[in-house]
Amino acid sequence: MNKKVKSIARVIITMQCQRACPGCCNTYNQIMKHAVNIDTVTALIDYDIICITGGEPLLQPDRTLAIISEIRRQNPKAVVYLYSALYNDRMSDVLRIVDGVHFTLHYGATNLDIDGFYNFQELISKEPDNKSFRLYIDQRVKQVVAIQPCLWRRIEAKPWISEAELIASQSNGLPCNETLFILKSEI
């Protein structure tokens, strides 16, 4: 029996970010040159999985919520994930309309970032089991972090992957079933 490979859209909705992480994948020229610029989320209608990312999407929570809502309206069968490293008071609104969150503790994480992570863990402890939460911790994070493993579908603490390493493992830096988009429009 052949299983259909799910098509994945990774969508950068903002380049704005409060960090300047060494090795940010948005600075990887060989990968970014393959990105498809789009003006509307209509281009995502045929994708099975849509990953909203940035920069940091939650620096503009109202815009992020509007984009996800429009994706849901146009492609209600899609599984939608948010990639974020920022906890703010709108996270509970986001959780209502996504299927999961990939939360990252980046290199240079501050005590405020760690507090946000703990607030996020507290919030997802009240979420139904059908949501998917994944945690990525850059191995250069120096603070000790108390993780509640039962909340996370996957936890990874490993080195950041360089552009050369990504290109060596995948010709354009992305899995073969994944397309990188940059949403240019304001919603």
GROMACS elastic network, one bead per residue, 0.5 to 0.9 nm:
[ bonds ]
;  ai    aj funct       b0    kb
    3     6     6  0.88785   500
    4     7     6  0.89550   500
    5   177     6  0.71708   500
    6    47     6  0.77252   500
    6    48     6  0.57436   500
    6    49     6  0.70944   500
    6   177     6  0.69199   500
    6   178     6  0.87407   500
    7    46     6  0.81055   500
    7    47     6  0.52813   500
    7    48     6  0.53166   500
    7    49     6  0.63412   500
    7    50     6  0.86471   500
    7   177     6  0.52575   500
    7   178     6  0.60947   500
    7   179     6  0.80918   500
    8    47     6  0.58815   500
    8    48     6  0.61142   500
    8    50     6  0.58231   500
    8    51     6  0.74697   500
    8   177     6  0.61082   500
    8   179     6  0.63413   500
    8   180     6  0.86706   500
    9    44     6  0.69991   500
    9    47     6  0.63028   500
    9    48     6  0.80154   500
    9    49     6  0.62458   500
    9    51     6  0.61070   500
    9    52     6  0.84479   500
    9   177     6  0.86482   500
    9   178     6  0.57328   500
    9   179     6  0.50547   500
    9   180     6  0.60947   500
    9   181     6  0.69360   500
   10    49     6  0.84347   500
   10    50     6  0.60078   500
   10    52     6  0.62742   500
   10    53     6  0.70783   500
   10   178     6  0.69496   500
   10   179     6  0.60837   500
   10   181     6  0.60463   500
   10   182     6  0.84896   500
   11    50     6  0.71646   500
   11    51     6  0.59605   500
   11    52     6  0.50812   500
   11    53     6  0.58437   500
   11    54     6  0.75828   500
   11   179     6  0.83637   500
   11   180     6  0.60109   500
   11   182     6  0.56643   500
   11   183     6  0.66907   500
   12    15     6  0.71418   500
   12    51     6  0.85172   500
   12    52     6  0.63189   500
   12    55     6  0.71925   500
   12    57     6  0.83943   500
   12   180     6  0.76665   500
   12   181     6  0.61207   500
   12   183     6  0.61526   500
   12   184     6  0.89311   500
   13    52     6  0.68387   500
   13    53     6  0.62242   500
   13    54     6  0.55208   500
   13    55     6  0.77160   500
   13    56     6  0.85448   500
   13    57     6  0.67196   500
   13    64     6  0.76945   500
   13    67     6  0.83802   500
   13   181     6  0.84871   500
   13   182     6  0.61787   500
   13   183     6  0.51069   500
   13   184     6  0.73539   500
   13   185     6  0.87209   500
   14    17     6  0.80550   500
   14    53     6  0.75972   500
   14    55     6  0.53997   500
   14    56     6  0.67959   500
   14    57     6  0.63260   500
   14    60     6  0.86326   500
   14   182     6  0.79274   500
   14   183     6  0.75489   500
   14   184     6  0.82310   500
   15    26     6  0.79281   500
   15    54     6  0.54481   500
   15    56     6  0.71760   500
   15    57     6  0.85593   500
   16    19     6  0.89923   500
   16    54     6  0.71475   500
   16    56     6  0.61397   500
   16    57     6  0.79405   500
   16    59     6  0.76259   500
   16    60     6  0.89616   500
   17    20     6  0.76056   500
   17    54     6  0.75680   500
   17    57     6  0.81944   500
   17    59     6  0.73781   500
   18    55     6  0.81536   500
   18    56     6  0.74068   500
   18    59     6  0.81065   500
   19    55     6  0.86516   500
   19    56     6  0.88502   500
   19   106     6  0.87897   500
   19   108     6  0.84926   500
   20    23     6  0.88498   500
   20    24     6  0.75468   500
   21    24     6  0.54586   500
   21   106     6  0.73760   500
   21   107     6  0.65774   500
   21   108     6  0.75931   500
   22   107     6  0.79509   500
   23    26     6  0.84780   500
   23    27     6  0.72779   500
   23    28     6  0.79362   500
   23   160     6  0.72133   500
   23   161     6  0.77675   500
   23   162     6  0.64330   500
   23   163     6  0.79740   500
   24    27     6  0.56653   500
   24    28     6  0.73035   500
   24   160     6  0.87715   500
   24   162     6  0.87465   500
   25    28     6  0.51400   500
   25    29     6  0.86686   500
   25    31     6  0.79555   500
   25    32     6  0.82942   500
   25   161     6  0.86126   500
   25   162     6  0.79658   500
   25   163     6  0.72471   500
   26    29     6  0.78441   500
   26    31     6  0.81462   500
   26    32     6  0.66716   500
   26    54     6  0.82187   500
   26    55     6  0.77086   500
   27    31     6  0.85599   500
   27    32     6  0.74549   500
   27   163     6  0.89463   500
   28    31     6  0.55434   500
   28    32     6  0.60524   500
   28    33     6  0.85585   500
   28   162     6  0.84147   500
   28   163     6  0.58358   500
   29    32     6  0.50856   500
   29    33     6  0.58868   500
   29    34     6  0.88147   500
   29   163     6  0.83490   500
   30    33     6  0.56055   500
   30    34     6  0.72691   500
   30   163     6  0.75878   500
   30   164     6  0.89803   500
   30   167     6  0.78896   500
   30   172     6  0.69253   500
   30   173     6  0.76298   500
   31    34     6  0.56718   500
   31    35     6  0.72158   500
   31   163     6  0.76863   500
   31   166     6  0.87595   500
   31   167     6  0.79678   500
   31   172     6  0.56813   500
   31   173     6  0.54835   500
   31   174     6  0.76543   500
   31   180     6  0.85870   500
   32    35     6  0.51936   500
   32    36     6  0.88117   500
   32   172     6  0.89469   500
   32   180     6  0.79434   500
   33    36     6  0.83891   500
   33   172     6  0.89608   500
   34   172     6  0.70411   500
   34   179     6  0.83727   500
   34   180     6  0.70899   500
   34   181     6  0.86661   500
   35   179     6  0.73484   500
   35   181     6  0.51495   500
   35   182     6  0.64817   500
   36   179     6  0.78367   500
   36   180     6  0.62549   500
   36   182     6  0.61073   500
   36   183     6  0.85771   500
   37   180     6  0.87791   500
   37   181     6  0.57266   500
   37   183     6  0.61106   500
   37   184     6  0.65809   500
   38    41     6  0.74081   500
   38    42     6  0.87433   500
   38    43     6  0.69351   500
   38   181     6  0.67219   500
   38   182     6  0.60697   500
   38   183     6  0.50298   500
   38   184     6  0.59415   500
   38   185     6  0.75815   500
   39    42     6  0.85030   500
   39    43     6  0.83615   500
   39   182     6  0.84373   500
   39   183     6  0.57272   500
   39   184     6  0.51337   500
   39   186     6  0.82930   500
   40    43     6  0.65118   500
   40    44     6  0.84487   500
   40   183     6  0.67731   500
   40   184     6  0.77545   500
   40   185     6  0.64053   500
   40   186     6  0.88088   500
   40   187     6  0.85021   500
   41    44     6  0.54128   500
   41    45     6  0.73329   500
   41    67     6  0.76318   500
   41    70     6  0.72482   500
   41    71     6  0.61430   500
   41    74     6  0.79186   500
   41   183     6  0.75645   500
   42    45     6  0.55262   500
   42    46     6  0.88860   500
   42    70     6  0.88938   500
   42    71     6  0.77858   500
   42    74     6  0.68702   500
   42    75     6  0.84842   500
   43    46     6  0.77006   500
   43    47     6  0.88368   500
   44    47     6  0.56027   500
   44    48     6  0.88966   500
   44    50     6  0.77074   500
   44    71     6  0.76440   500
   44    74     6  0.84957   500
   44    75     6  0.76250   500
   45    48     6  0.84902   500
   45    71     6  0.77922   500
   45    74     6  0.63358   500
   45    75     6  0.51913   500
   45    76     6  0.89149   500
   45    78     6  0.82601   500
   46    75     6  0.74950   500
   46    78     6  0.84266   500
   47    50     6  0.67175   500
   47    75     6  0.80978   500
   47    78     6  0.66130   500
   47    79     6  0.88478   500
   48    75     6  0.87192   500
   48    77     6  0.72144   500
   48    79     6  0.62675   500
   48    80     6  0.86905   500
   49    77     6  0.89263   500
   49    78     6  0.53711   500
   49    80     6  0.59276   500
   49    81     6  0.77736   500
   50    71     6  0.86312   500
   50    78     6  0.66960   500
   50    79     6  0.61794   500
   50    81     6  0.63164   500
   50    82     6  0.85771   500
   51    79     6  0.84100   500
   51    80     6  0.58921   500
   51    82     6  0.58148   500
   51    83     6  0.68799   500
   52    57     6  0.76282   500
   52    64     6  0.84259   500
   52    68     6  0.80035   500
   52    80     6  0.74210   500
   52    81     6  0.60929   500
   52    83     6  0.59596   500
   52    84     6  0.86501   500
   53    56     6  0.67243   500
   53    57     6  0.60742   500
   53    81     6  0.86872   500
   53    82     6  0.62630   500
   53    84     6  0.68175   500
   54    57     6  0.55143   500
   54    83     6  0.77515   500
   54    84     6  0.80002   500
   54   182     6  0.88948   500
   55    59     6  0.87819   500
   55    84     6  0.86753   500
   56    59     6  0.58349   500
   56    60     6  0.80546   500
   56    83     6  0.81571   500
   56    84     6  0.61475   500
   56    85     6  0.70818   500
   56    86     6  0.73058   500
   57    60     6  0.58977   500
   57    61     6  0.66944   500
   57    63     6  0.82856   500
   57    64     6  0.59917   500
   57    82     6  0.81984   500
   57    83     6  0.78497   500
   57    84     6  0.66906   500
   57    85     6  0.89788   500
   57    86     6  0.84757   500
   58    62     6  0.83271   500
   58    63     6  0.86606   500
   58    64     6  0.67724   500
   58    84     6  0.70329   500
   58    85     6  0.84048   500
   58    86     6  0.63652   500
   58    87     6  0.76160   500
   58    88     6  0.73576   500
   58    90     6  0.80904   500
   58    91     6  0.81236   500
   59    64     6  0.87355   500
   59    86     6  0.78161   500
   59    88     6  0.86722   500
   60    63     6  0.55346   500
   60    64     6  0.61748   500
   60    65     6  0.87157   500
   61    65     6  0.60152   500
   61    66     6  0.84951   500
   61    88     6  0.85786   500
   61    90     6  0.65259   500
   61    91     6  0.82830   500
   61    94     6  0.82898   500
   62    65     6  0.51491   500
   62    66     6  0.61584   500
   62    67     6  0.86647   500
   62    90     6  0.83794   500
   63    66     6  0.50122   500
   63    67     6  0.61594   500
   63    68     6  0.86382   500
   63   186     6  0.79400   500
   63   187     6  0.62654   500
   64    67     6  0.51614   500
   64    68     6  0.62116   500
   64    69     6  0.85181   500
   64    94     6  0.83416   500
   64   187     6  0.86889   500
   65    68     6  0.52034   500
   65    69     6  0.60160   500
   65    70     6  0.85524   500
   65    93     6  0.77736   500
   65    94     6  0.64045   500
   65    97     6  0.81971   500
   66    69     6  0.50813   500
   66    70     6  0.61393   500
   66    71     6  0.86265   500
   66   187     6  0.66690   500
   67    70     6  0.51271   500
   67    71     6  0.62033   500
   67    72     6  0.86354   500
   67   187     6  0.65764   500
   68    71     6  0.50195   500
   68    72     6  0.61684   500
   68    73     6  0.86091   500
   68    80     6  0.77920   500
   68    94     6  0.85043   500
   68    97     6  0.73170   500
   68    98     6  0.76970   500
   69    72     6  0.50398   500
   69    73     6  0.61956   500
   69    74     6  0.87266   500
   69    97     6  0.72413   500
   70    74     6  0.61748   500
   70    75     6  0.83355   500
   71    74     6  0.52121   500
   71    75     6  0.56541   500
   71    76     6  0.73444   500
   71    78     6  0.82548   500
   71    80     6  0.84649   500
   72    75     6  0.52302   500
   72    77     6  0.77685   500
   72    78     6  0.73465   500
   72    79     6  0.89680   500
   72    80     6  0.82195   500
   72    97     6  0.81159   500
   73    76     6  0.57787   500
   75    78     6  0.56939   500
   76    79     6  0.82941   500
   79    98     6  0.76168   500
   79    99     6  0.60537   500
   79   100     6  0.85444   500
   80    97     6  0.82115   500
   80    98     6  0.52878   500
   80    99     6  0.53970   500
   80   100     6  0.69804   500
   80   101     6  0.87902   500
   81    98     6  0.57492   500
   81    99     6  0.57144   500
   81   101     6  0.53906   500
   81   102     6  0.71321   500
   81   132     6  0.84326   500
   82    94     6  0.83780   500
   82    98     6  0.70389   500
   82    99     6  0.83666   500
   82   100     6  0.65629   500
   82   102     6  0.61749   500
   82   103     6  0.82275   500
   83   100     6  0.88501   500
   83   101     6  0.58291   500
   83   103     6  0.60519   500
   83   104     6  0.76980   500
   84    87     6  0.79734   500
   84   101     6  0.72766   500
   84   102     6  0.63671   500
   84   103     6  0.51790   500
   84   104     6  0.62821   500
   85   102     6  0.83538   500
   85   103     6  0.54365   500
   85   105     6  0.60476   500
   85   106     6  0.72464   500
   85   113     6  0.78771   500
   85   116     6  0.87805   500
   85   117     6  0.82413   500
   86    91     6  0.89370   500
   86   103     6  0.79954   500
   86   104     6  0.82810   500
   86   105     6  0.88146   500
   86   113     6  0.70693   500
   86   116     6  0.68540   500
   86   117     6  0.79211   500
   87    90     6  0.80794   500
   87    91     6  0.64420   500
   87   113     6  0.77549   500
   87   115     6  0.87349   500
   87   117     6  0.67143   500
   87   119     6  0.73076   500
   87   120     6  0.63706   500
   88    91     6  0.57431   500
   88    92     6  0.87646   500
   88   116     6  0.73662   500
   88   119     6  0.88366   500
   88   120     6  0.87174   500
   89    92     6  0.70392   500
   89    93     6  0.84157   500
   90    93     6  0.52783   500
   90    94     6  0.64937   500
   90    95     6  0.88716   500
   91    95     6  0.61797   500
   91    96     6  0.88129   500
   91   120     6  0.79229   500
   91   123     6  0.84580   500
   92    95     6  0.50767   500
   92    96     6  0.65556   500
   92   123     6  0.73099   500
   92   124     6  0.87910   500
   93    96     6  0.53991   500
   93    97     6  0.72076   500
   94    97     6  0.56063   500
   94    98     6  0.63319   500
   95    98     6  0.54110   500
   95    99     6  0.75113   500
   95   100     6  0.72441   500
   95   101     6  0.79466   500
   95   124     6  0.84543   500
   95   127     6  0.83253   500
   95   131     6  0.87193   500
   96    99     6  0.83576   500
   97   100     6  0.89666   500
   98   101     6  0.75211   500
   98   131     6  0.81030   500
   99   130     6  0.77309   500
   99   131     6  0.52262   500
   99   132     6  0.63467   500
   99   133     6  0.87242   500
  100   130     6  0.87249   500
  100   131     6  0.51160   500
  100   133     6  0.53540   500
  100   134     6  0.79475   500
  101   131     6  0.82678   500
  101   132     6  0.65618   500
  101   133     6  0.50594   500
  101   134     6  0.63987   500
  101   135     6  0.84763   500
  102   132     6  0.82011   500
  102   133     6  0.58617   500
  102   135     6  0.58614   500
  102   136     6  0.74114   500
  103   117     6  0.81691   500
  103   120     6  0.88297   500
  103   133     6  0.74814   500
  103   134     6  0.61436   500
  103   136     6  0.63216   500
  103   137     6  0.85638   500
  104   117     6  0.87343   500
  104   134     6  0.84102   500
  104   135     6  0.58308   500
  104   137     6  0.57664   500
  104   138     6  0.77280   500
  105   108     6  0.85604   500
  105   109     6  0.62517   500
  105   113     6  0.74302   500
  105   114     6  0.77604   500
  105   117     6  0.78338   500
  105   135     6  0.78822   500
  105   136     6  0.63396   500
  105   138     6  0.62772   500
  105   141     6  0.73791   500
  106   109     6  0.55080   500
  106   113     6  0.88681   500
  106   136     6  0.82684   500
  106   137     6  0.63909   500
  106   138     6  0.54113   500
  106   139     6  0.86357   500
  106   140     6  0.80347   500
  106   141     6  0.67893   500
  107   137     6  0.81659   500
  107   138     6  0.56885   500
  107   139     6  0.75678   500
  107   140     6  0.54250   500
  107   141     6  0.51336   500
  107   142     6  0.82995   500
  107   160     6  0.89612   500
  108   140     6  0.76920   500
  108   141     6  0.63390   500
  108   142     6  0.81289   500
  109   112     6  0.78845   500
  109   113     6  0.56369   500
  109   114     6  0.69457   500
  109   141     6  0.63462   500
  109   142     6  0.81776   500
  109   143     6  0.81103   500
  110   113     6  0.50320   500
  110   114     6  0.63907   500
  110   115     6  0.86374   500
  110   143     6  0.84905   500
  111   115     6  0.61009   500
  111   116     6  0.85109   500
  111   143     6  0.82348   500
  112   115     6  0.50279   500
  112   116     6  0.61386   500
  112   117     6  0.86066   500
  113   117     6  0.61996   500
  113   118     6  0.87382   500
  114   118     6  0.63218   500
  114   119     6  0.86495   500
  114   143     6  0.82205   500
  114   145     6  0.73618   500
  115   118     6  0.50724   500
  115   119     6  0.62247   500
  115   120     6  0.85975   500
  116   120     6  0.61079   500
  116   121     6  0.86303   500
  117   121     6  0.62306   500
  117   122     6  0.86557   500
  117   145     6  0.89723   500
  118   121     6  0.50481   500
  118   122     6  0.62266   500
  118   123     6  0.86169   500
  118   145     6  0.87884   500
  118   146     6  0.81505   500
  118   147     6  0.83780   500
  119   122     6  0.50755   500
  119   123     6  0.62006   500
  119   124     6  0.87545   500
  120   123     6  0.50043   500
  120   124     6  0.61859   500
  120   125     6  0.85203   500
  121   124     6  0.52553   500
  121   125     6  0.60983   500
  121   147     6  0.81048   500
  121   148     6  0.74404   500
  121   151     6  0.73579   500
  122   125     6  0.52516   500
  122   126     6  0.73115   500
  123   126     6  0.58657   500
  123   127     6  0.72200   500
  124   128     6  0.82876   500
  124   131     6  0.89580   500
  124   133     6  0.81892   500
  124   151     6  0.70603   500
  125   128     6  0.83778   500
  125   150     6  0.89291   500
  125   151     6  0.63637   500
  127   130     6  0.82969   500
  127   131     6  0.72319   500
  128   131     6  0.62729   500
  129   132     6  0.77295   500
  129   151     6  0.87777   500
  132   151     6  0.88749   500
  132   152     6  0.72959   500
  132   153     6  0.60640   500
  132   154     6  0.86832   500
  133   151     6  0.70822   500
  133   152     6  0.50548   500
  133   153     6  0.55790   500
  133   154     6  0.71651   500
  133   155     6  0.89429   500
  134   151     6  0.87623   500
  134   152     6  0.54725   500
  134   153     6  0.55855   500
  134   155     6  0.59426   500
  134   156     6  0.82155   500
  135   152     6  0.67890   500
  135   153     6  0.82052   500
  135   154     6  0.62640   500
  135   156     6  0.62425   500
  135   157     6  0.83147   500
  136   154     6  0.82943   500
  136   155     6  0.59551   500
  136   157     6  0.58768   500
  136   158     6  0.79026   500
  137   140     6  0.82401   500
  137   141     6  0.70823   500
  137   155     6  0.79260   500
  137   156     6  0.61471   500
  137   158     6  0.67394   500
  137   159     6  0.85148   500
  138   141     6  0.57834   500
  138   156     6  0.83612   500
  138   157     6  0.58174   500
  138   158     6  0.57300   500
  138   159     6  0.57578   500
  138   160     6  0.61335   500
  139   142     6  0.78753   500
  139   157     6  0.55038   500
  139   159     6  0.52299   500
  139   160     6  0.75907   500
  140   158     6  0.84593   500
  140   159     6  0.73202   500
  140   160     6  0.86812   500
  141   144     6  0.82857   500
  147   150     6  0.88337   500
  147   151     6  0.86282   500
  147   152     6  0.88950   500
  148   151     6  0.59165   500
  148   152     6  0.75120   500
  149   152     6  0.55647   500
  149   153     6  0.81943   500
  149   154     6  0.85351   500
  149   155     6  0.77742   500
  150   153     6  0.77619   500
  152   155     6  0.64969   500
  158   161     6  0.87743   500
  161   164     6  0.82169   500
  161   165     6  0.61627   500
  161   166     6  0.66290   500
  162   165     6  0.52004   500
  162   166     6  0.63292   500
  162   167     6  0.87029   500
  163   166     6  0.50844   500
  163   167     6  0.61090   500
  163   168     6  0.84857   500
  163   173     6  0.73233   500
  164   167     6  0.51591   500
  164   168     6  0.60347   500
  164   169     6  0.86847   500
  164   173     6  0.86409   500
  165   168     6  0.50931   500
  165   169     6  0.63690   500
  165   170     6  0.86171   500
  165   173     6  0.84632   500
  166   169     6  0.52778   500
  166   170     6  0.59436   500
  166   171     6  0.79058   500
  166   172     6  0.79375   500
  166   174     6  0.75378   500
  167   170     6  0.50437   500
  167   171     6  0.51076   500
  167   172     6  0.58409   500
  167   174     6  0.81337   500
  168   171     6  0.66204   500
  168   172     6  0.89313   500
  168   173     6  0.79240   500
  169   172     6  0.89556   500
  169   173     6  0.73306   500
  169   174     6  0.88051   500
  169   175     6  0.88798   500
  170   174     6  0.58994   500
  170   175     6  0.61987   500
  170   176     6  0.75139   500
  171   174     6  0.73991   500
  171   175     6  0.84738   500
  171   176     6  0.84702   500
  172   175     6  0.80625   500
  172   176     6  0.84741   500
  174   177     6  0.80579   500
  174   178     6  0.61333   500
  174   179     6  0.73821   500
  174   180     6  0.79217   500
  175   178     6  0.53910   500
  175   179     6  0.82861   500
  176   179     6  0.80928   500
  183   186     6  0.83360   500
